[in-house]
Amino acid sequence: MHRGTVGETVETPAPSGASQVSSGASGPDAGGGCDRTVHGLLELRAGVQPDRTAIRTDDGRSLTFARWQEASTAAAVALVRRGIRPGDRVGLLFGLRDWPDFAVHYCAVTRAGAVAVPISDRQPAEAVAFVLGHCEAAGLVAGPAARVPAGPWWTASPAELAAEAGVSPAVALAALAAEVERLPAVRPDAPAQLLYTSGTTGRPKGVLATHGNVVHGTRPHARHRPLTHSEEFLHSFAVGTNAGQTMLLNALDAHPAALVATRFTPGRFARLIEQRAVGSVFLVPAMAAELLNARVQDRFDLSSVRLLGSTAAALPPTVATALTEAFPRATVVNYYTSTEAAPAQTAMVYDPQRPTALGLAARGSVMVAGPDGRPLPAGETGDVHLRSPGAQRAYYRDAEAGAGVFRAGWVRMGDVGFLDADGYLHLVDRESDVIKSGAYKVSTLQVEAAALEHPAVAEAAVVGLPHPVLGMSVGAAVVVAPGAEFDPAELRSFLAGRLAAHEIPGRITTLEALPRNEGGKPLKRAVRDLLAAPA
């Protein structure tokens, strides 16, 4: 699951009391997007703001709404000519540099009535082949840098599809009017996208979402669009992530244009903020840590940022605090959801009085339940669930796995946590990451947060290691802060004042960088293998 995806507002709902089931926005306004389609949003936006830039990359490529609409419609005609029919799956293999092409062909696929399967070109060919094979893709549209695996599907580049449609900026779309008229009508309950999870605990699973689910919460006819404080919002999210899909919807629905950093480095990212006076920034905790460790606030003017949204994992309190200092005019918001649960989410404006809180339900509902699936009293730890305010998602061709995740309208997040007396969600750990050491259960999130309080620790990942007596013991991989001297024994002494004895890592190793997936989450399996190897 992709934990934590970014939304488009900074508001959080009022506290809902001590109930272990709390709900966020609902009703006609919250569900206003459910009677539309993804390409329908584009058509509406192109009609009222045709010449406005929708997406641009930091290397100079840009896409207006009119061009997006024209190019995606022409590509939809080309797809139908290739035999694509409603419900067919079409892979979209693109990199960060290809965001305009990805956006065009996502809407082309849905306009043809088919299902978009976004895949990052940073994925190895074997993983790409698995996704295309599992979803039985009819075809693949791939960017120029993509490593295309062989298979039974046809493959085309954006240029090839444009040539087959016979339409370019110099040739009017009217030439295809008859074929455009024959494009299928697409209902909100039709499947729109098939997004594969990161596969951090096994093979990736395909999560199928309808148009109504994907566009839920958008307000294309509203007088004031989201993020009106910005002219551009900045991100560097891969197309194959849930956060990346949210950026696509923001580009369609929000006021500012999407600005894509085609390669993330702290200096490059901060320079973009300064040069373009970016008002909204979306990142993952790993990016936040890199920005802070590089002290970008000392070299660049970051005062334009009003909203800084974090996704993929809970922001450690020390990182969140440092972000409020580095971006003094920004509201720092942590968003929590998953690929399976979206658009349900919680949102939390960072509050030093609640440093570990992930917030209240901003869309849908949140519940902490016991093994029987029933809500637990406030303060008791159990399984975290979210419930979508619209159509629910489902696993594609994996009903057995889905039975353990999708339960009576709720999505089991795979996290352990609790709701406090005011209804705020707090995570204890990923269920699969909890370390059972002797008679104790150790939260890796708590140990990581404590380690990050040490000035020499820039990043930390904590895992359980096999132990002949205790069953499991605590191990930690640490990235040392630039210019700092690090001593594992000194870190243990530091942690002794913050953690119980059974929570202190017995084995600590240093790494230049933590292994992460394309969504920015640490790969705990890889960390575990590194720590378990002979010293």
Buried (B, 14 or more C-beta within 10 A) or exposed (E): BBBBBBBBBBEBBEEBEBBBBBBBBBEEEBBBBBEBBBBBBBBBBBEEBBEEBBBBBBEEBEBBBBBBBBBBBBBBBBBBEBEBEBEBBBBBBBBBBBBBBBBBBBBBBBBBBBBBBBBBBBBEEEBBBBBBEBBEBBBBBBBEEBEBBEBEBBBBBBEEBBEBBEBEEEBEBEEBEEBBEEBBEBEBEBBBBBBBBBBBBEEBBBBBBBBBBBBBBBBBEEEEBBBEBBBBBBBBBBBBBBBBBBBBBBBBBBBBBBBBBBEBBBEBBBBBBBEBEBBBBBBBBBBBBBBBBBEBBEEBEBBBBBBBBBBBBBBBBBBBBBBBEBBEEBBBBBBBBBBBBBBBBBBBBBEEEBBBBBBBBBBBBBBBBBEEBEBBEBEEBBBBBBBBBBBBBBBBEBEEEBEEBBBEEBBBBBBBBBBBEBBBBBBBBBBBBBBEBEEBBBBBBBBBBBBBEBEBBBBBBBBBBEBEEBEBBBBBBBBBBEEEEBEBEEBBEBBEEBBEEBBBBBBBBEBEEBBBBBBBBBBBBBBBEBBEEEE
